[in-house]
Amino acid sequence: MARPRTPTNILDMRGAYANHPERRADRAGEPRPTEPLGKAPGYMTAAQKKIWKEIEGMVVPGLLTKQDRFVVELATVLLAKIRSAEAKPQEISTFTALLGKMGMSPADRSKVSVTPPPKPESDRPTWSSFTPRNANSSPKCA
């Protein structure tokens, strides 16, 4: 079986494009989800909503987005079943696989490294910050 493709956001977090930026071109048309994961669905039980928040708090910040809601929902429902001792062995296996997809096992966590995001343009120095404030006056030398 072929190794599954690593998501682009994980490659970004690892810094995989730093040395080979041309590799990013292969994924130029890939959708880029920007909306956060959000709150648990209203139809979940109170216990499941707590588990949703627990999972969300354990995942690397910025990894899960709105498009990952079904994965988190499935993991939430399965963990609730596991904790109530109602889960079947295959459900436990599915839950373990979902944890890996979210980088929540020791082996999968080692595959994710977060690099700090670049500074926003407003924080970068501009040319005017290097020139004298009064352009008519020249610096005096002692």
VMD Tcl script that builds the backbone (N, CA, C; Angstrom):
set m [mol new atoms 426]
animate dup $m
set s [atomselect $m all]
$s set {name element resname resid chain x y z} {
  {N N MET 1 A 0.846 -1.171 0.000}
  {CA C MET 1 A 0.000 0.000 0.000}
  {C C MET 1 A 0.897 1.243 0.000}
  {N N ALA 2 A 0.558 2.207 -0.812}
  {CA C ALA 2 A 1.352 3.435 -0.916}
  {C C ALA 2 A 1.176 4.293 0.333}
  {N N ARG 3 A 2.220 5.028 0.663}
  {CA C ARG 3 A 2.163 5.922 1.812}
  {C C ARG 3 A 1.215 7.070 1.487}
  {N N PRO 4 A 0.317 7.440 2.424}
  {CA C PRO 4 A -0.614 8.532 2.141}
  {C C PRO 4 A 0.125 9.862 1.978}
  {N N ARG 5 A -0.434 10.729 1.163}
  {CA C ARG 5 A 0.160 12.029 0.886}
  {C C ARG 5 A 0.097 12.904 2.134}
  {N N THR 6 A 1.199 13.542 2.460}
  {CA C THR 6 A 1.267 14.422 3.622}
  {C C THR 6 A 0.560 15.735 3.297}
  {N N PRO 7 A -0.363 16.173 4.163}
  {CA C PRO 7 A -1.063 17.437 3.902}
  {C C PRO 7 A -0.087 18.612 3.794}
  {N N THR 8 A -0.434 19.574 2.952}
  {CA C THR 8 A 0.424 20.735 2.708}
  {C C THR 8 A 0.674 21.528 3.973}
  {N N ASN 9 A -0.357 21.699 4.816}
  {CA C ASN 9 A -0.142 22.492 6.033}
  {C C ASN 9 A 0.856 21.814 6.970}
  {N N ILE 10 A 0.911 20.502 6.972}
  {CA C ILE 10 A 1.903 19.803 7.788}
  {C C ILE 10 A 3.294 19.997 7.190}
  {N N LEU 11 A 3.389 19.930 5.859}
  {CA C LEU 11 A 4.683 20.193 5.214}
  {C C LEU 11 A 5.156 21.608 5.503}
  {N N ASP 12 A 4.223 22.570 5.493}
  {CA C ASP 12 A 4.577 23.948 5.830}
  {C C ASP 12 A 5.095 24.038 7.263}
  {N N MET 13 A 4.397 23.377 8.185}
  {CA C MET 13 A 4.799 23.415 9.589}
  {C C MET 13 A 6.170 22.778 9.795}
  {N N ARG 14 A 6.469 21.760 9.014}
  {CA C ARG 14 A 7.776 21.105 9.108}
  {C C ARG 14 A 8.884 21.942 8.480}
  {N N GLY 15 A 8.511 22.912 7.642}
  {CA C GLY 15 A 9.512 23.700 6.938}
  {C C GLY 15 A 10.042 22.977 5.707}
  {N N ALA 16 A 9.233 22.080 5.142}
  {CA C ALA 16 A 9.682 21.258 4.026}
  {C C ALA 16 A 9.961 22.059 2.761}
  {N N TYR 17 A 9.354 23.226 2.631}
  {CA C TYR 17 A 9.542 24.022 1.420}
  {C C TYR 17 A 10.680 25.032 1.554}
  {N N ALA 18 A 11.297 25.103 2.699}
  {CA C ALA 18 A 12.358 26.091 2.914}
  {C C ALA 18 A 13.542 25.863 1.964}
  {N N ASN 19 A 13.990 24.629 1.847}
  {CA C ASN 19 A 15.127 24.318 0.980}
  {C C ASN 19 A 14.731 24.060 -0.467}
  {N N HIS 20 A 13.481 23.678 -0.691}
  {CA C HIS 20 A 13.024 23.343 -2.041}
  {C C HIS 20 A 11.672 24.005 -2.314}
  {N N PRO 21 A 11.638 25.323 -2.462}
  {CA C PRO 21 A 10.357 26.007 -2.672}
  {C C PRO 21 A 9.658 25.595 -3.961}
  {N N GLU 22 A 10.394 25.055 -4.914}
  {CA C GLU 22 A 9.782 24.639 -6.180}
  {C C GLU 22 A 8.805 23.480 -5.981}
  {N N ARG 23 A 8.931 22.739 -4.898}
  {CA C ARG 23 A 8.027 21.618 -4.630}
  {C C ARG 23 A 6.609 22.094 -4.323}
  {N N ARG 24 A 6.485 23.335 -3.895}
  {CA C ARG 24 A 5.176 23.902 -3.583}
  {C C ARG 24 A 4.321 24.033 -4.851}
  {N N ALA 25 A 4.955 24.156 -6.021}
  {CA C ALA 25 A 4.227 24.334 -7.279}
  {C C ALA 25 A 3.303 23.157 -7.569}
  {N N ASP 26 A 3.661 21.964 -7.115}
  {CA C ASP 26 A 2.810 20.787 -7.324}
  {C C ASP 26 A 1.452 20.934 -6.648}
  {N N ARG 27 A 1.386 21.782 -5.646}
  {CA C ARG 27 A 0.162 21.926 -4.864}
  {C C ARG 27 A -0.443 23.324 -5.007}
  {N N ALA 28 A -0.103 24.003 -6.086}
  {CA C ALA 28 A -0.536 25.389 -6.272}
  {C C ALA 28 A -2.058 25.530 -6.308}
  {N N GLY 29 A -2.775 24.601 -6.893}
  {CA C GLY 29 A -4.223 24.697 -7.008}
  {C C GLY 29 A -4.982 24.102 -5.839}
  {N N GLU 30 A -4.281 23.658 -4.828}
  {CA C GLU 30 A -4.912 23.005 -3.686}
  {C C GLU 30 A -5.728 24.013 -2.869}
  {N N PRO 31 A -6.944 23.650 -2.466}
  {CA C PRO 31 A -7.737 24.560 -1.633}
  {C C PRO 31 A -7.034 24.820 -0.303}
  {N N ARG 32 A -7.137 26.027 0.194}
  {CA C ARG 32 A -6.502 26.403 1.459}
  {C C ARG 32 A -7.580 26.820 2.453}
  {N N PRO 33 A -8.005 25.885 3.308}
  {CA C PRO 33 A -9.034 26.240 4.285}
  {C C PRO 33 A -8.507 27.285 5.261}
  {N N THR 34 A -9.320 28.270 5.544}
  {CA C THR 34 A -8.883 29.345 6.439}
  {C C THR 34 A -9.754 29.467 7.677}
  {N N GLU 35 A -10.940 28.892 7.628}
  {CA C GLU 35 A -11.838 29.027 8.775}
  {C C GLU 35 A -11.427 28.067 9.889}
  {N N PRO 36 A -11.517 28.505 11.137}
  {CA C PRO 36 A -11.148 27.629 12.254}
  {C C PRO 36 A -12.134 26.473 12.411}
  {N N LEU 37 A -11.758 25.514 13.217}
  {CA C LEU 37 A -12.573 24.318 13.448}
  {C C LEU 37 A -13.963 24.677 13.956}
  {N N GLY 38 A -14.053 25.573 14.884}
  {CA C GLY 38 A -15.348 25.987 15.421}
  {C C GLY 38 A -15.796 25.131 16.592}
  {N N LYS 39 A -16.974 25.455 17.072}
  {CA C LYS 39 A -17.536 24.758 18.227}
  {C C LYS 39 A -18.142 23.427 17.805}
  {N N ALA 40 A -18.342 22.576 18.791}
  {CA C ALA 40 A -18.967 21.275 18.551}
  {C C ALA 40 A -20.381 21.466 18.029}
  {N N PRO 41 A -20.864 20.542 17.202}
  {CA C PRO 41 A -22.239 20.647 16.698}
  {C C PRO 41 A -23.251 20.638 17.846}
  {N N GLY 42 A -24.333 21.360 17.663}
  {CA C GLY 42 A -25.347 21.500 18.712}
  {C C GLY 42 A -26.033 20.207 19.092}
  {N N TYR 43 A -26.069 19.231 18.191}
  {CA C TYR 43 A -26.770 17.982 18.483}
  {C C TYR 43 A -25.948 17.018 19.332}
  {N N MET 44 A -24.694 17.353 19.615}
  {CA C MET 44 A -23.875 16.480 20.464}
  {C C MET 44 A -24.306 16.600 21.922}
  {N N THR 45 A -24.065 15.528 22.661}
  {CA C THR 45 A -24.378 15.556 24.092}
  {C C THR 45 A -23.368 16.448 24.813}
  {N N ALA 46 A -23.658 16.785 26.040}
  {CA C ALA 46 A -22.749 17.620 26.825}
  {C C ALA 46 A -21.390 16.935 26.991}
  {N N ALA 47 A -21.408 15.622 27.204}
  {CA C ALA 47 A -20.147 14.871 27.353}
  {C C ALA 47 A -19.344 14.910 26.058}
  {N N GLN 48 A -20.022 14.766 24.928}
  {CA C GLN 48 A -19.333 14.801 23.642}
  {C C GLN 48 A -18.753 16.194 23.367}
  {N N LYS 49 A -19.474 17.240 23.745}
  {CA C LYS 49 A -18.970 18.604 23.549}
  {C C LYS 49 A -17.696 18.835 24.370}
  {N N LYS 50 A -17.646 18.248 25.564}
  {CA C LYS 50 A -16.429 18.354 26.377}
  {C C LYS 50 A -15.265 17.638 25.696}
  {N N ILE 51 A -15.542 16.480 25.123}
  {CA C ILE 51 A -14.506 15.720 24.417}
  {C C ILE 51 A -14.033 16.492 23.186}
  {N N TRP 52 A -14.962 17.127 22.470}
  {CA C TRP 52 A -14.607 17.948 21.298}
  {C C TRP 52 A -13.579 19.009 21.712}
  {N N LYS 53 A -13.878 19.718 22.806}
  {CA C LYS 53 A -12.953 20.759 23.283}
  {C C LYS 53 A -11.626 20.147 23.723}
  {N N GLU 54 A -11.686 18.987 24.320}
  {CA C GLU 54 A -10.474 18.297 24.761}
  {C C GLU 54 A -9.585 17.951 23.557}
  {N N ILE 55 A -10.188 17.392 22.518}
  {CA C ILE 55 A -9.431 17.044 21.309}
  {C C ILE 55 A -8.867 18.307 20.668}
  {N N GLU 56 A -9.695 19.323 20.522}
  {CA C GLU 56 A -9.261 20.576 19.903}
  {C C GLU 56 A -8.077 21.183 20.663}
  {N N GLY 57 A -8.097 21.077 21.982}
  {CA C GLY 57 A -7.022 21.630 22.799}
  {C C GLY 57 A -5.723 20.842 22.723}
  {N N MET 58 A -5.795 19.592 22.320}
  {CA C MET 58 A -4.600 18.749 22.268}
  {C C MET 58 A -3.884 18.790 20.922}
  {N N VAL 59 A -4.595 19.159 19.871}
  {CA C VAL 59 A -4.020 19.164 18.527}
  {C C VAL 59 A -3.146 20.399 18.347}
  {N N VAL 60 A -2.110 20.264 17.528}
  {CA C VAL 60 A -1.221 21.381 17.225}
  {C C VAL 60 A -2.064 22.555 16.741}
  {N N PRO 61 A -1.905 23.748 17.344}
  {CA C PRO 61 A -2.711 24.900 16.928}
  {C C PRO 61 A -2.564 25.188 15.437}
  {N N GLY 62 A -3.697 25.463 14.804}
  {CA C GLY 62 A -3.701 25.788 13.384}
  {C C GLY 62 A -3.801 24.597 12.454}
  {N N LEU 63 A -3.745 23.393 12.992}
  {CA C LEU 63 A -3.777 22.205 12.141}
  {C C LEU 63 A -5.197 21.877 11.680}
  {N N LEU 64 A -6.164 21.952 12.592}
  {CA C LEU 64 A -7.539 21.605 12.248}
  {C C LEU 64 A -8.316 22.839 11.794}
  {N N THR 65 A -9.103 22.660 10.731}
  {CA C THR 65 A -9.928 23.743 10.210}
  {C C THR 65 A -11.365 23.257 10.062}
  {N N LYS 66 A -12.210 24.118 9.544}
  {CA C LYS 66 A -13.620 23.783 9.356}
  {C C LYS 66 A -13.792 22.516 8.522}
  {N N GLN 67 A -12.906 22.289 7.566}
  {CA C GLN 67 A -13.015 21.111 6.710}
  {C C GLN 67 A -12.697 19.817 7.452}
  {N N ASP 68 A -12.160 19.900 8.656}
  {CA C ASP 68 A -11.809 18.713 9.441}
  {C C ASP 68 A -12.880 18.362 10.467}
  {N N ARG 69 A -14.009 19.030 10.411}
  {CA C ARG 69 A -15.051 18.826 11.423}
  {C C ARG 69 A -15.543 17.379 11.473}
  {N N PHE 70 A -15.677 16.730 10.330}
  {CA C PHE 70 A -16.179 15.348 10.338}
  {C C PHE 70 A -15.187 14.408 11.015}
  {N N VAL 71 A -13.900 14.639 10.807}
  {CA C VAL 71 A -12.873 13.807 11.451}
  {C C VAL 71 A -12.948 13.991 12.968}
  {N N VAL 72 A -13.053 15.238 13.403}
  {CA C VAL 72 A -13.118 15.515 14.844}
  {C C VAL 72 A -14.429 14.986 15.421}
  {N N GLU 73 A -15.506 15.105 14.670}
  {CA C GLU 73 A -16.787 14.591 15.142}
  {C C GLU 73 A -16.728 13.079 15.335}
  {N N LEU 74 A -16.171 12.383 14.362}
  {CA C LEU 74 A -16.048 10.933 14.468}
  {C C LEU 74 A -15.155 10.550 15.650}
  {N N ALA 75 A -14.028 11.239 15.792}
  {CA C ALA 75 A -13.130 10.953 16.915}
  {C C ALA 75 A -13.820 11.226 18.249}
  {N N THR 76 A -14.615 12.272 18.309}
  {CA C THR 76 A -15.339 12.625 19.538}
  {C C THR 76 A -16.331 11.536 19.913}
  {N N VAL 77 A -17.127 11.099 18.950}
  {CA C VAL 77 A -18.143 10.069 19.215}
  {C C VAL 77 A -17.471 8.759 19.630}
  {N N LEU 78 A -16.388 8.403 18.933}
  {CA C LEU 78 A -15.691 7.158 19.277}
  {C C LEU 78 A -15.060 7.227 20.662}
  {N N LEU 79 A -14.461 8.358 21.019}
  {CA C LEU 79 A -13.856 8.471 22.350}
  {C C LEU 79 A -14.923 8.406 23.438}
  {N N ALA 80 A -16.083 8.978 23.184}
  {CA C ALA 80 A -17.180 8.877 24.154}
  {C C ALA 80 A -17.585 7.421 24.347}
  {N N LYS 81 A -17.636 6.659 23.247}
  {CA C LYS 81 A -17.975 5.231 23.351}
  {C C LYS 81 A -16.880 4.454 24.080}
  {N N ILE 82 A -15.631 4.804 23.810}
  {CA C ILE 82 A -14.515 4.119 24.475}
  {C C ILE 82 A -14.572 4.374 25.971}
  {N N ARG 83 A -14.804 5.616 26.341}
  {CA C ARG 83 A -14.840 5.963 27.774}
  {C C ARG 83 A -16.032 5.357 28.495}
  {N N SER 84 A -17.104 5.079 27.775}
  {CA C SER 84 A -18.269 4.450 28.408}
  {C C SER 84 A -18.217 2.927 28.288}
  {N N ALA 85 A -17.101 2.414 27.801}
  {CA C ALA 85 A -16.867 0.972 27.654}
  {C C ALA 85 A -17.874 0.315 26.710}
  {N N GLU 86 A -18.349 1.037 25.710}
  {CA C GLU 86 A -19.292 0.500 24.739}
  {C C GLU 86 A -18.653 0.280 23.368}
  {N N ALA 87 A -17.384 0.615 23.210}
  {CA C ALA 87 A -16.738 0.544 21.900}
  {C C ALA 87 A -16.338 -0.879 21.547}
  {N N LYS 88 A -16.476 -1.178 20.265}
  {CA C LYS 88 A -16.035 -2.463 19.734}
  {C C LYS 88 A -14.565 -2.332 19.340}
  {N N PRO 89 A -13.853 -3.446 19.245}
  {CA C PRO 89 A -12.429 -3.378 18.883}
  {C C PRO 89 A -12.154 -2.615 17.586}
  {N N GLN 90 A -13.006 -2.795 16.583}
  {CA C GLN 90 A -12.774 -2.081 15.324}
  {C C GLN 90 A -12.971 -0.573 15.487}
  {N N GLU 91 A -13.836 -0.150 16.400}
  {CA C GLU 91 A -14.027 1.280 16.661}
  {C C GLU 91 A -12.800 1.865 17.354}
  {N N ILE 92 A -12.184 1.080 18.213}
  {CA C ILE 92 A -10.964 1.526 18.877}
  {C C ILE 92 A -9.848 1.674 17.840}
  {N N SER 93 A -9.778 0.748 16.895}
  {CA C SER 93 A -8.778 0.845 15.825}
  {C C SER 93 A -9.017 2.078 14.964}
  {N N THR 94 A -10.261 2.352 14.652}
  {CA C THR 94 A -10.594 3.542 13.865}
  {C C THR 94 A -10.204 4.803 14.623}
  {N N PHE 95 A -10.483 4.826 15.911}
  {CA C PHE 95 A -10.121 5.980 16.733}
  {C C PHE 95 A -8.604 6.187 16.751}
  {N N THR 96 A -7.865 5.114 16.886}
  {CA C THR 96 A -6.404 5.197 16.893}
  {C C THR 96 A -5.896 5.752 15.561}
  {N N ALA 97 A -6.485 5.327 14.458}
  {CA C ALA 97 A -6.094 5.835 13.139}
  {C C ALA 97 A -6.405 7.328 13.024}
  {N N LEU 98 A -7.549 7.747 13.561}
  {CA C LEU 98 A -7.910 9.169 13.527}
  {C C LEU 98 A -6.928 10.010 14.346}
  {N N LEU 99 A -6.500 9.472 15.482}
  {CA C LEU 99 A -5.505 10.197 16.289}
  {C C LEU 99 A -4.230 10.424 15.477}
  {N N GLY 100 A -3.824 9.411 14.730}
  {CA C GLY 100 A -2.633 9.541 13.896}
  {C C GLY 100 A -2.799 10.599 12.833}
  {N N LYS 101 A -3.977 10.677 12.229}
  {CA C LYS 101 A -4.220 11.671 11.191}
  {C C LYS 101 A -4.189 13.095 11.751}
  {N N MET 102 A -4.457 13.228 13.043}
  {CA C MET 102 A -4.432 14.552 13.662}
  {C C MET 102 A -3.102 14.821 14.373}
  {N N GLY 103 A -2.116 13.931 14.198}
  {CA C GLY 103 A -0.804 14.121 14.815}
  {C C GLY 103 A -0.815 13.954 16.316}
  {N N MET 104 A -1.674 13.055 16.818}
  {CA C MET 104 A -1.848 12.926 18.265}
  {C C MET 104 A -1.285 11.637 18.857}
  {N N SER 105 A -0.418 10.954 18.129}
  {CA C SER 105 A 0.272 9.812 18.712}
  {C C SER 105 A 1.758 10.155 18.738}
  {N N PRO 106 A 2.539 9.508 19.594}
  {CA C PRO 106 A 3.966 9.847 19.667}
  {C C PRO 106 A 4.678 9.749 18.323}
  {N N ALA 107 A 4.390 8.715 17.552}
  {CA C ALA 107 A 5.055 8.561 16.257}
  {C C ALA 107 A 4.613 9.645 15.285}
  {N N ASP 108 A 3.318 9.940 15.245}
  {CA C ASP 108 A 2.818 10.953 14.311}
  {C C ASP 108 A 3.198 12.359 14.746}
  {N N ARG 109 A 3.284 12.588 16.032}
  {CA C ARG 109 A 3.694 13.900 16.535}
  {C C ARG 109 A 5.126 14.207 16.121}
  {N N SER 110 A 5.952 13.170 16.026}
  {CA C SER 110 A 7.335 13.390 15.627}
  {C C SER 110 A 7.428 13.828 14.168}
  {N N LYS 111 A 6.361 13.633 13.391}
  {CA C LYS 111 A 6.355 14.042 11.991}
  {C C LYS 111 A 5.950 15.501 11.815}
  {N N VAL 112 A 5.459 16.122 12.875}
  {CA C VAL 112 A 4.992 17.502 12.789}
  {C C VAL 112 A 5.924 18.395 13.598}
  {N N SER 113 A 6.432 19.435 12.957}
  {CA C SER 113 A 7.170 20.452 13.702}
  {C C SER 113 A 6.650 21.800 13.252}
  {N N VAL 114 A 6.398 22.652 14.201}
  {CA C VAL 114 A 5.792 23.938 13.903}
  {C C VAL 114 A 6.885 24.991 13.814}
  {N N THR 115 A 6.872 25.734 12.720}
  {CA C THR 115 A 7.792 26.859 12.583}
  {C C THR 115 A 6.996 28.136 12.784}
  {N N PRO 116 A 7.599 29.149 13.383}
  {CA C PRO 116 A 6.838 30.373 13.604}
  {C C PRO 116 A 6.439 31.005 12.271}
  {N N PRO 117 A 5.238 31.585 12.216}
  {CA C PRO 117 A 4.809 32.214 10.967}
  {C C PRO 117 A 5.650 33.455 10.680}
  {N N PRO 118 A 5.743 33.862 9.411}
  {CA C PRO 118 A 6.520 35.055 9.102}
  {C C PRO 118 A 5.889 36.283 9.732}
  {N N LYS 119 A 6.728 37.289 10.014}
  {CA C LYS 119 A 6.218 38.517 10.604}
  {C C LYS 119 A 5.285 39.201 9.620}
  {N N PRO 120 A 4.207 39.808 10.128}
  {CA C PRO 120 A 3.326 40.544 9.227}
  {C C PRO 120 A 4.062 41.752 8.639}
  {N N GLU 121 A 3.609 42.195 7.480}
  {CA C GLU 121 A 4.255 43.310 6.791}
  {C C GLU 121 A 4.346 44.544 7.682}
  {N N SER 122 A 3.368 44.763 8.533}
  {CA C SER 122 A 3.361 45.970 9.365}
  {C C SER 122 A 4.488 45.962 10.399}
  {N N ASP 123 A 5.017 44.787 10.754}
  {CA C ASP 123 A 6.092 44.696 11.738}
  {C C ASP 123 A 7.476 44.816 11.117}
  {N N ARG 124 A 7.558 44.723 9.794}
  {CA C ARG 124 A 8.850 44.793 9.133}
  {C C ARG 124 A 9.286 46.244 8.993}
  {N N PRO 125 A 10.590 46.498 9.132}
  {CA C PRO 125 A 11.047 47.878 8.974}
  {C C PRO 125 A 10.874 48.345 7.531}
  {N N THR 126 A 10.554 49.605 7.379}
  {CA C THR 126 A 10.399 50.193 6.056}
  {C C THR 126 A 11.592 51.090 5.778}
  {N N TRP 127 A 11.732 51.513 4.538}
  {CA C TRP 127 A 12.848 52.377 4.168}
  {C C TRP 127 A 12.808 53.671 4.965}
  {N N SER 128 A 11.619 54.191 5.224}
  {CA C SER 128 A 11.505 55.448 5.958}
  {C C SER 128 A 12.030 55.332 7.382}
  {N N SER 129 A 12.057 54.122 7.925}
  {CA C SER 129 A 12.583 53.972 9.285}
  {C C SER 129 A 14.097 54.084 9.316}
  {N N PHE 130 A 14.749 54.007 8.144}
  {CA C PHE 130 A 16.200 54.126 8.080}
  {C C PHE 130 A 16.658 55.521 7.667}
  {N N THR 131 A 15.758 56.364 7.221}
  {CA C THR 131 A 16.133 57.711 6.787}
  {C C THR 131 A 15.798 58.710 7.876}
  {N N PRO 132 A 16.504 59.860 7.911}
  {CA C PRO 132 A 16.204 60.870 8.925}
  {C C PRO 132 A 14.774 61.368 8.786}
  {N N ARG 133 A 14.152 61.702 9.898}
  {CA C ARG 133 A 12.773 62.178 9.885}
  {C C ARG 133 A 12.658 63.506 9.137}
  {N N ASN 134 A 13.615 64.370 9.300}
  {CA C ASN 134 A 13.592 65.661 8.605}
  {C C ASN 134 A 14.540 65.555 7.434}
  {N N ALA 135 A 13.990 65.383 6.254}
  {CA C ALA 135 A 14.822 65.169 5.074}
  {C C ALA 135 A 15.686 66.362 4.727}
  {N N ASN 136 A 15.307 67.563 5.199}
  {CA C ASN 136 A 16.064 68.782 4.881}
  {C C ASN 136 A 17.315 68.917 5.724}
  {N N SER 137 A 17.345 68.245 6.847}
  {CA C SER 137 A 18.537 68.358 7.698}
  {C C SER 137 A 19.448 67.168 7.459}
  {N N SER 138 A 20.698 67.397 7.452}
  {CA C SER 138 A 21.657 66.329 7.277}
  {C C SER 138 A 22.270 65.990 8.618}
  {N N PRO 139 A 22.668 64.757 8.813}
  {CA C PRO 139 A 23.247 64.384 10.102}
  {C C PRO 139 A 24.563 65.133 10.308}
  {N N LYS 140 A 24.779 65.514 11.541}
  {CA C LYS 140 A 25.997 66.250 11.858}
  {C C LYS 140 A 27.043 65.268 12.366}
  {N N CYS 141 A 28.247 65.452 11.878}
  {CA C CYS 141 A 29.350 64.597 12.307}
  {C C CYS 141 A 30.138 65.308 13.374}
  {N N ALA 142 A 30.571 64.637 14.357}
  {CA C ALA 142 A 31.338 65.259 15.431}
  {C C ALA 142 A 32.808 65.288 15.102}
}
mol reanalyze $m
mol bondsrecalc $m
mol representation Tube
mol addrep $m
